[in-house]
Amino acid sequence: MAQLLAEAYRLRLMRGLEDLVRGCGYGRIAGVDEVGRGSLAGPVVAAAVVVEPSSMVPGVDDSKHLSHLQRERLATAIRRAHPQSAVIAVSPQDIDRMNILRATRRAMKLALCKLDPPPDLALIDAVRLDGLDFPSLPVIRGDQVSYAIACASILAKVDRDHTMIDLDRDYPQYGFASNKGYGAAVHRQALIDFGPSDVHRLTFRSVLPRVAAGGR
């Protein structure tokens, strides 16, 4: 019983920001977060979720604080409790073309624009977005303090992890299934041994210099 009460209290604290803005007249509130900005390969993925005021999913937290199995279970529960959501991926080629910050903003905006009807307000993890038809509020460490943003972080992480596991079948030498495209030692060594693949971000300095090092 004590654990249930503690979890209910924690979730209520995480819903504090949503309750505050809802009290200001914003009914439909979306949380937005991204995954993959620091990866050396694969897409950057953003998710947007409109949270129902009457529903809370126990266990929702910053996706980085959860295990793979916890995220998978919670993603299913989030989609059931908050059925309006959208996930958008921006490819590594587009990241190279426009830079990672612009690609991240594009993924977030596209995820929000895919919500129909649109939200009254968007809570965004640490990124300021312009050009939306509704107000938005960037929240520092939003995936830790906002229930809506935490929900989005879980959906984005699960979707991107599935993508990287699929890419591992095509590029097994890089270990994408385990490192998800980030700069693990095995991944860095594979860049030296094999060079970058079609899904690596060639504008990232952590990618090409390692290829050059292997050529000496």
C-alpha positions in Angstrom: 0.0 0.0 0.0 2.8 2.4 0.9 4.4 1.8 -2.6 1.1 2.5 -4.3 0.6 5.7 -2.4 4.2 6.8 -3.1 3.8 6.2 -6.9 0.5 8.0 -6.9 2.1 11.0 -5.2 5.1 10.9 -7.6 2.8 10.9 -10.7 0.7 13.7 -9.2 3.9 15.8 -8.8 4.8 15.0 -12.5 1.3 16.2 -13.5 1.8 19.5 -11.7 2.8 21.5 -14.7 0.0 20.1 -16.8 -2.5 20.8 -14.0 -1.2 24.4 -13.8 -1.5 25.2 -17.5 -4.9 23.4 -17.6 -6.0 25.7 -14.9 -5.1 28.6 -17.2 -7.6 27.4 -19.8 -5.6 25.0 -22.0 -7.6 21.9 -22.3 -5.7 19.7 -24.7 -2.0 19.5 -23.6 0.7 17.7 -25.6 4.1 16.6 -24.4 6.9 16.4 -27.0 10.4 14.9 -26.7 13.1 13.5 -29.0 15.6 10.7 -28.9 18.8 10.2 -30.8 20.4 13.7 -31.0 23.8 12.4 -29.8 23.8 9.2 -31.8 26.4 8.7 -34.6 24.0 6.7 -36.8 20.3 6.3 -37.4 17.4 8.8 -37.3 16.5 11.4 -34.7 13.0 10.5 -33.5 10.4 12.8 -31.9 7.0 11.8 -30.3 4.1 14.0 -29.3 1.3 12.8 -27.0 -1.9 14.5 -25.9 -2.4 13.4 -22.3 -6.0 12.7 -21.1 -6.6 14.6 -17.8 -8.4 11.6 -16.3 -5.7 9.0 -17.0 -2.3 8.3 -15.6 0.0 5.4 -16.3 1.9 4.1 -13.3 5.6 3.9 -13.8 5.9 6.7 -16.4 9.3 8.4 -16.0 12.2 9.8 -18.0 12.9 7.0 -20.6 16.6 7.1 -19.6 15.7 5.9 -16.1 13.8 2.8 -17.4 14.8 -0.6 -18.6 14.1 -1.8 -22.1 11.3 -4.1 -20.8 9.8 -1.3 -18.7 9.7 1.1 -21.7 8.1 -1.5 -23.9 5.4 -2.2 -21.4 4.8 1.5 -20.7 4.6 2.4 -24.4 1.7 0.0 -24.8 0.0 1.4 -21.7 0.6 5.0 -22.8 -1.0 4.4 -26.2 -4.0 2.8 -24.5 -4.5 5.6 -21.9 -3.6 8.5 -24.3 -4.6 7.3 -27.7 -3.7 10.5 -29.6 0.0 10.4 -30.3 2.4 10.7 -33.2 6.0 9.6 -33.8 8.2 11.1 -36.6 11.7 10.1 -37.6 14.2 12.4 -39.5 16.8 10.4 -41.5 20.6 10.6 -41.1 20.7 12.1 -44.6 18.4 14.9 -43.6 20.4 15.4 -40.4 23.6 15.9 -42.5 21.8 18.2 -44.8 20.2 20.5 -42.2 22.2 19.9 -39.0 21.1 18.0 -35.9 19.3 20.9 -34.1 17.2 21.8 -37.1 16.5 18.1 -37.7 15.4 17.7 -34.1 13.1 20.7 -34.4 11.7 19.5 -37.6 10.9 16.1 -36.1 9.2 17.7 -33.1 7.1 20.1 -35.3 6.0 17.3 -37.7 5.0 15.1 -34.7 2.9 18.0 -33.3 1.4 18.8 -36.7 0.3 15.2 -37.1 -2.0 15.4 -34.1 -5.6 15.9 -35.2 -7.2 17.9 -33.7 -4.2 19.9 -32.7 -3.4 20.5 -29.0 -4.2 23.8 -27.2 -0.6 23.9 -25.9 2.6 21.9 -26.2 5.1 21.2 -23.5 8.5 20.6 -25.1 11.6 19.1 -23.7 14.2 22.0 -23.6 13.7 23.1 -27.3 12.0 26.2 -28.5 9.7 25.8 -31.5 8.5 28.6 -33.8 5.8 28.6 -36.4 3.2 26.6 -34.6 -0.5 27.5 -34.7 -0.7 27.0 -30.9 1.5 28.1 -28.0 4.3 26.0 -26.8 6.5 26.0 -23.7 10.1 24.7 -23.5 10.7 22.9 -20.2 14.3 22.3 -19.0 14.6 18.6 -18.0 11.1 18.2 -19.1 11.2 14.4 -19.3 12.0 14.4 -15.6 9.4 16.9 -14.4 6.5 16.7 -16.8 4.3 13.6 -17.2 3.3 14.5 -20.8 6.9 14.9 -21.9 7.9 11.7 -20.1 5.2 9.8 -22.0 6.6 11.3 -25.3 10.1 10.3 -24.3 9.1 6.7 -23.8 7.3 6.5 -27.2 10.2 8.1 -29.0 12.7 5.8 -27.4 10.8 2.6 -28.1 10.2 3.6 -31.7 13.9 4.5 -32.3 15.2 1.4 -30.5 13.0 -0.8 -32.9 14.5 1.1 -35.9 18.1 0.5 -34.7 17.4 -3.2 -34.0 16.1 -3.5 -37.6 19.2 -1.6 -38.9 21.4 -4.1 -37.0 20.2 -6.8 -39.4 21.5 -4.9 -42.4 24.7 -3.6 -40.7 25.6 -6.2 -38.0 29.2 -5.1 -37.8 28.3 -1.9 -35.9 26.3 -3.5 -33.0 23.3 -1.2 -33.4 21.0 -3.6 -31.6 23.0 -3.0 -28.4 24.5 0.5 -28.8 21.5 2.0 -30.7 24.0 4.0 -32.8 25.7 5.8 -29.9 29.5 5.9 -29.6 30.2 2.7 -27.7 33.7 1.3 -28.0 32.6 -1.6 -30.3 30.9 0.9 -32.6 33.9 3.2 -32.7 36.2 0.3 -33.6 33.8 -0.8 -36.3 34.0 2.7 -37.9 37.7 2.4 -38.0 37.6 -1.2 -39.4 34.7 -0.8 -41.9 34.1 2.9 -42.4 30.7 4.6 -42.1 27.5 3.0 -43.4 24.6 4.5 -45.3 22.9 5.3 -42.0 25.8 7.1 -40.3 25.8 10.9 -39.9 28.7 11.9 -42.0 28.7 15.5 -40.6 29.4 14.3 -37.1 33.1 14.8 -36.3 33.0 11.6 -34.2 32.3 9.6 -37.4 34.7 10.6 -40.2 37.9 11.2 -38.2 37.8 7.6 -37.0 37.8 6.5 -40.6 40.8 8.6 -41.3 42.6 7.2 -38.3 42.1 3.7 -39.7 43.7 4.7 -43.0 47.1 5.6 -41.4 
